Amino acid sequence: MTDTLEQNYEKAGYHAQQSWGTRPALVLVDFAQAYFDPEAPLFGGEGCAAARDHAITLAEAARAVGVPVIFTEVKYQPGGGDGGAFYAKVPALSCFDAGRDTQRLVDGLRVEPGDLMITKQYPSAFFGTSLAATLQFHQIDTLIIGGLTTSGCVRATCIDSISSGFVTLIAHQACGDRATGPHEANLFDMSAKYADLVGTDDAVAYMKSCAAT
């Protein structure tokens, strides 16, 4: 193959822009203390810290214009009895055992009245949860997704979002990972096939525009 990657993807029509809807919701995936505790095996460093700051901005902007704010958390019975093969595969998931400080929502983000917290045991916010039914009931057509980690639960949620019929936007500045390689590679791939990437300022402007219609 003599084409560059960009030429190859252009021929396939990847990275095509979607038509965004008029009823968005903001989904913030797994901003758990585990990614911010230097002693925890899931510590994510500066990439996760920067994502949290952008998530705070997005959550405040969404609430200000009446866009639903949905958080997700991973929570297991102590010992992972409800964690199945995922818990067995990744020992560090014990950070999300109920009652552990590493399981809680990180400081700076909080579930406010009117927000929703979705509890899950697997990577996608949709798998085994009521998220899709809740969004459909509220006639949501577009999801703005940020969270941790880009290569893990954000990606899984992104794929299930478009598979469930939602226009999917990835708020890339509000996504973080423990290394730039998997972070950038997964943003690229999600942009190519499943979602549009959107910066924080543009996501805020989009939410405001929807509130004005």
Disulfide bonds with the S-S distance in Angstrom:
none
